[in-house]
Amino acid sequence: MTTFTGHLSDSQAQRLVDGALLDAERTMVLEHQAACLECQALAASYRALSDALDDLELPDLAPDFTEGVLARIEVRERTAARERRFAAAIVAAGALALVAALGLSVGHWGDAVVGALDFLSRAGHALRLSAEVVTPVVSALRLHIGLACAVVAVPLLVALSRLMPAPVTETA
């Protein structure tokens, strides 16, 4: 819900023209608009736009428009599913390689699996602790970090821009 705070916002002017103002703001908006030339002009511009859009003739859609859209959606869904399967295969292969590497070094698969799980558990605990520490530190130092990034990035970008070749203009 928006409230009225002075001049009409674009959203309020559009809803005024469409007759969709909330009851809580309708009276205040109408009173203000009646006395404010700037808001009257804003509402008039949206009214003119609405009228112009109403006068436009809608083009006929191609007969196969829906089928074309659905086909494109299907292609995107198949591509996304294939990418998910590929990512899962990569993760599984990495996990198997990790278990195999640990198994070859330890000698027993059971010990390798326990070692891998212990390692993952410790890594997760370390990440959780570091997140608890790093978040407030980064929050407190965000201005300093931003300034340091700017101090490093600006000269680097200037140096890189000087390495770019001059644009070539062709003459007819």
Long-range contacts (C-beta under 8 A, 24 or more apart in sequence): 4-28, 4-29, 4-32, 6-32, 7-32, 7-36, 7-38, 7-39, 7-42, 8-32, 8-33, 8-36, 8-39, 8-42, 8-43, 10-42, 10-46, 13-39, 13-42, 13-43, 13-45, 13-46, 14-46, 16-43, 16-46, 17-43, 17-46, 17-47, 17-50, 18-50
